[in-house]
């Protein structure tokens, strides 16, 4: 059952995780309606879960997701054992969020020693609707994502770092 009785209810709930402008875009956007890609500052955390024991991956992703959601991050992508979360894009100001992000990263790695690789950072990227006309997705695009992934891969499980 749909828990929202009005568009405003949905917008209020979404506004806890993304800016009011983004919430409006999500609500008004339909697959046939274009939402222009916009420039924005993106604060992100990228997590690689140790997948050497496939029986643990689901529980680890759930635990990591729980921590990130409690800290008001939005899970924007989970692919296999890789998870990308952002904080309230588009951001107007980075500080003091950067320090809070570092605390979340430390909490993740302390709660799961030797089970996670965690990379965090901020980039000037874009957000909006993109993809195939029949199945667009709404979310952020991080520039030089291959470089970000390379930095994550270079970490050992149990380590974390800040994106360069």
C-alpha positions as CSV (number, residue, x, y, z in Angstrom):
1,X,0.0,0.0,0.0
2,X,1.2,3.5,-0.9
3,X,2.1,5.2,2.4
4,X,1.8,8.8,1.1
5,X,-1.6,10.6,0.9
6,X,-0.3,13.8,-0.8
7,X,2.7,14.8,-2.9
8,X,3.8,17.0,0.0
9,X,4.1,13.9,2.3
10,X,6.4,12.3,-0.2
11,X,8.4,15.5,-0.7
12,X,8.8,15.9,3.1
13,X,10.1,12.4,3.5
14,X,12.5,12.7,0.5
15,X,13.8,16.1,1.8
16,X,15.3,14.2,4.7
17,X,17.7,12.6,2.3
18,X,18.1,15.0,-0.6
19,X,17.7,18.7,-1.1
20,X,14.2,20.2,-1.6
21,X,15.0,20.8,-5.3
22,X,16.0,17.2,-5.9
23,X,12.9,15.9,-4.1
24,X,10.7,18.1,-6.4
25,X,12.6,16.7,-9.4
26,X,12.1,13.1,-8.3
27,X,8.4,13.6,-7.7
28,X,7.7,15.5,-10.9
29,X,10.0,13.3,-13.1
30,X,8.5,10.6,-15.2
31,X,10.2,8.4,-17.8
32,X,8.8,10.5,-20.6
33,X,9.9,13.8,-18.9
34,X,13.4,15.1,-19.1
35,X,15.1,16.5,-16.0
36,X,18.2,18.5,-17.1
37,X,21.4,17.2,-15.6
38,X,22.7,19.7,-13.1
39,X,26.1,20.4,-11.7
40,X,26.6,19.7,-8.0
41,X,29.0,19.0,-5.2
42,X,28.7,15.3,-4.2
43,X,29.9,13.9,-0.9
44,X,30.2,10.2,-1.3
45,X,31.3,6.9,0.4
46,X,32.2,3.9,-1.7
47,X,32.3,0.5,0.0
48,X,33.7,-2.8,-1.2
49,X,32.5,-5.7,0.9
50,X,34.8,-8.7,1.2
51,X,33.1,-11.3,-1.0
52,X,35.4,-14.2,-0.4
53,X,32.6,-15.8,1.6
54,X,29.4,-15.2,-0.5
55,X,27.3,-16.3,2.5
56,X,28.4,-13.1,4.4
57,X,27.9,-10.5,1.6
58,X,24.2,-9.9,2.0
59,X,24.5,-9.4,5.8
60,X,27.5,-7.1,5.4
61,X,25.7,-5.0,2.7
62,X,22.7,-4.8,5.1
63,X,24.8,-3.8,8.1
64,X,26.7,-1.2,6.0
65,X,23.5,0.2,4.6
66,X,21.9,0.4,8.0
67,X,24.8,2.6,9.3
68,X,24.8,4.8,6.3
69,X,21.0,5.3,6.3
70,X,21.1,6.1,10.1
71,X,23.7,8.8,9.2
72,X,21.4,10.2,6.5
73,X,23.3,8.9,3.5
74,X,21.4,7.7,0.5
75,X,22.3,4.4,-1.1
76,X,22.4,5.2,-4.8
77,X,23.9,2.0,-6.1
78,X,24.6,-1.6,-5.0
79,X,26.3,-3.8,-7.6
80,X,27.4,-7.2,-6.4
81,X,29.6,-6.4,-3.3
82,X,30.1,-2.7,-4.2
83,X,28.0,0.0,-2.6
84,X,27.9,3.8,-3.4
85,X,26.2,6.2,-1.0
86,X,25.9,10.0,-1.2
87,X,24.9,12.7,1.3
88,X,22.2,15.1,0.3
89,X,23.3,16.1,-3.2
90,X,23.4,18.8,-4.4
91,X,25.4,20.2,-1.5
92,X,25.6,23.9,-0.9
93,X,28.5,23.7,1.5
94,X,30.9,20.9,2.4
95,X,32.0,21.8,6.0
96,X,31.2,20.4,8.6
97,X,29.9,17.5,6.6
98,X,33.3,16.3,5.6
99,X,34.3,15.7,9.2
100,X,31.0,13.8,9.8
101,X,31.7,11.7,6.8
102,X,35.1,10.7,8.1
103,X,33.4,9.6,11.4
104,X,31.0,7.4,9.5
105,X,33.9,5.8,7.6
106,X,35.7,5.1,10.9
107,X,32.5,3.6,12.3
108,X,32.0,1.3,9.3
109,X,35.6,0.0,9.4
110,X,35.6,-0.4,13.2
111,X,32.3,-2.3,13.1
112,X,33.6,-4.6,10.3
113,X,37.4,-5.1,10.7
114,X,39.0,-6.8,7.7
115,X,35.6,-7.0,5.9
116,X,35.4,-3.7,4.1
117,X,37.4,-1.3,1.9
118,X,36.0,2.2,2.2
119,X,36.8,5.3,0.2
120,X,35.2,8.6,0.8
121,X,35.5,12.0,-0.8
122,X,33.8,14.9,-2.5
123,X,33.6,15.7,-6.2
124,X,32.1,18.3,-8.5
125,X,29.7,16.1,-10.5
126,X,26.2,16.0,-12.0
127,X,22.8,14.7,-11.0
128,X,19.5,14.1,-12.7
129,X,17.8,11.6,-15.0
130,X,20.0,9.6,-17.3
131,X,20.0,6.3,-19.2
132,X,17.8,4.6,-21.7
133,X,14.5,6.4,-22.5
134,X,12.5,3.4,-21.4
135,X,14.3,2.9,-18.1
136,X,16.0,6.1,-16.9
137,X,17.6,6.3,-13.4
138,X,17.8,9.4,-11.2
139,X,21.0,10.0,-9.4
140,X,24.5,11.3,-9.3
141,X,27.3,10.9,-11.8
142,X,30.8,11.1,-10.3
143,X,33.6,12.3,-12.7
144,X,36.6,10.1,-13.3
145,X,34.8,7.2,-11.6
146,X,37.4,4.8,-12.9
147,X,40.1,6.6,-10.9
148,X,37.9,6.5,-7.8
149,X,37.4,2.7,-8.3
150,X,41.2,2.2,-8.8
151,X,41.9,3.9,-5.5
152,X,39.3,1.7,-3.8
153,X,40.8,-1.5,-5.3
154,X,44.3,-0.5,-4.1
155,X,43.1,-0.5,-0.5
156,X,43.3,-3.7,1.6
157,X,40.3,-5.0,3.5
158,X,40.1,-3.2,6.8
159,X,41.5,0.0,5.3
160,X,39.9,3.3,4.4
161,X,41.0,6.3,2.5
162,X,40.1,9.7,1.2
163,X,39.7,10.1,-2.6
164,X,42.5,12.1,-4.2
